Amino acid sequence: MSEQTEVKTGWLDRELLENIRANVPLVYVDAVPVRVDELGRVTHVGMLLRQAPDGTISRMVVSGRVLYGERIRDSLLRHLEKDLGPVALPRIPPEVAPFTVVEYFPDADTSGFHDPRHHAVSLAFVVPVSGDCQPTQEALDLRWFTPEEAVSDKVRREMTGGHDRLIRLALAHVGQLP
């Protein structure tokens, strides 16, 4: 087993991961980074510009796989720091609970959430960040949108895979859906 799994990081070799993706749903986290005012109201939603699993360049939330043996909270922190930089300062409560569960399918018509690589079950969170966010090398850009801009037709056209729906669900969850 040690030849197939890099124990320190929990990453599987490419061939084994592709075999698992073809046969087993994977667990992911989706994090919608937000900035809040002094009353806790969402003022801005952060979205990355990066290459989506379908090969398109699109706006999306922070997303990634939960590693074997990794706590959900630790996975959120790892992906937020990886995508937004080490000084994003996400405020994740000690006991995390997703606002929704999203199922991504290779067939875009199954749930409205699409990932051509596999079936994935993702726990989705709204995460306030307070630090200086700088997109890392995997992201082409990070932009902050007001809630109105985030759900506008212009920005929604820049998203694929159902992330436009996820943004709307996140804003509705925090009572800020315009």
C-alpha positions in Angstrom: 0.0 0.0 0.0 2.9 2.4 0.7 3.7 2.4 -3.1 0.2 3.6 -3.9 -0.3 6.1 -1.2 2.1 8.9 -0.1 1.4 8.6 3.6 2.6 12.1 4.6 0.3 13.9 2.2 -2.5 11.4 1.6 -2.2 11.7 -2.2 -2.8 8.7 -4.3 -0.8 7.9 -7.4 -2.5 9.1 -10.6 -3.6 5.7 -11.9 -5.1 4.6 -8.5 -6.9 7.9 -8.1 -8.4 7.6 -11.6 -9.6 4.1 -10.8 -11.1 5.3 -7.6 -12.7 8.3 -9.3 -14.3 5.9 -11.8 -15.9 3.7 -9.0 -16.3 5.6 -5.7 -17.7 9.1 -4.8 -15.0 11.3 -3.3 -15.5 13.7 -0.4 -14.7 17.3 -1.1 -15.2 20.7 0.6 -16.4 23.8 -1.1 -15.7 27.1 0.7 -17.4 30.4 -0.3 -15.0 33.1 1.1 -16.8 36.2 2.2 -16.0 39.6 3.8 -18.4 40.8 6.5 -19.1 44.2 8.0 -19.0 44.9 11.8 -22.6 43.5 12.1 -21.6 40.2 10.4 -23.4 40.9 7.1 -21.8 39.7 4.0 -20.4 42.7 2.0 -18.3 40.8 -0.6 -18.0 37.3 -2.0 -14.6 36.1 -3.2 -14.3 34.0 -6.4 -11.3 32.6 -8.0 -10.6 32.6 -11.8 -9.1 29.2 -12.6 -9.2 26.3 -15.0 -12.3 24.2 -14.2 -12.3 20.4 -14.4 -14.0 20.6 -17.8 -11.1 22.6 -19.2 -12.8 26.0 -19.3 -11.6 29.1 -17.5 -14.2 30.1 -15.0 -15.1 31.8 -11.7 -15.4 29.4 -8.8 -15.3 29.0 -5.1 -12.4 27.4 -3.1 -12.8 23.7 -3.5 -10.8 20.5 -3.0 -10.6 16.9 -1.9 -10.6 15.8 1.8 -7.6 13.6 2.3 -7.7 10.3 4.1 -7.4 10.9 7.8 -7.9 14.6 7.5 -10.5 16.5 9.6 -13.0 18.6 7.6 -11.8 21.7 9.5 -8.2 21.0 8.5 -9.2 20.4 4.9 -11.0 23.7 4.8 -8.0 25.5 6.2 -5.6 23.8 3.8 -7.6 24.7 0.7 -8.3 28.2 1.8 -4.6 28.9 2.5 -3.6 27.1 -0.7 -6.0 29.2 -2.9 -6.2 32.5 -1.0 -2.7 32.6 0.5 -1.3 32.1 4.0 -2.6 35.4 5.4 -6.2 35.1 4.4 -7.0 34.4 8.1 -10.2 32.4 7.6 -12.5 32.3 10.6 -13.7 28.7 10.9 -15.6 27.8 14.1 -14.2 25.0 16.2 -17.3 22.8 15.3 -17.9 23.2 11.6 -21.2 22.3 9.9 -21.9 22.8 6.2 -24.7 24.9 5.0 -25.5 22.4 2.3 -24.2 19.2 0.7 -23.5 19.3 -3.0 -23.3 16.3 -5.3 -21.1 16.7 -8.4 -21.7 14.2 -11.2 -20.0 13.5 -14.6 -23.4 14.0 -16.2 -24.3 17.7 -15.9 -28.1 16.9 -16.0 -28.1 14.7 -12.9 -28.0 17.4 -10.2 -27.0 20.7 -11.9 -23.6 20.4 -10.3 -21.0 19.0 -12.7 -17.5 17.6 -12.6 -16.5 15.6 -15.6 -13.9 13.6 -13.7 -16.0 11.9 -11.2 -18.9 11.7 -8.7 -18.0 13.8 -5.7 -19.9 14.7 -2.5 -19.0 18.1 -1.3 -19.7 19.8 2.1 -20.2 23.5 1.4 -19.3 26.3 3.9 -19.5 30.1 4.0 -16.2 31.2 5.5 -15.4 34.8 6.5 -11.8 35.8 5.8 -10.2 38.9 7.2 -6.7 39.0 6.0 -5.0 40.0 2.8 -5.9 37.4 0.2 -3.5 36.8 -2.7 -4.4 34.0 -5.1 -1.7 31.4 -5.4 -0.2 29.9 -8.5 -3.2 27.6 -9.3 -5.6 30.5 -9.5 -5.4 33.1 -12.3 -7.2 35.7 -10.3 -9.2 36.5 -7.1 -11.9 39.0 -7.2 -14.3 40.3 -4.6 -17.9 40.9 -5.7 -20.8 42.5 -3.8 -23.7 40.1 -3.3 -25.6 41.8 -6.1 -22.6 41.5 -8.5 -22.0 37.8 -7.5 -25.5 36.8 -8.6 -25.6 39.1 -11.7 -26.0 37.5 -15.1 -22.6 38.8 -16.1 -20.8 37.0 -13.3 -23.0 33.9 -13.5 -22.0 33.5 -17.2 -18.3 33.3 -16.0 -19.1 30.2 -13.8 -19.4 26.5 -14.7 -20.1 23.3 -12.9 -23.0 24.8 -10.8 -20.9 27.2 -8.8 -23.4 30.0 -9.7 -26.1 28.0 -7.9 -23.7 27.4 -5.0 -23.1 31.2 -4.6 -26.9 31.8 -4.6 -27.4 29.0 -2.0 -24.6 30.5 0.2 -26.0 34.0 0.1 -29.5 32.7 0.8 -28.1 30.8 3.8 -26.7 34.0 5.3 -29.8 36.1 4.5 -28.0 38.2 1.8 -29.5 36.9 -1.5 -30.5 40.0 -3.4 
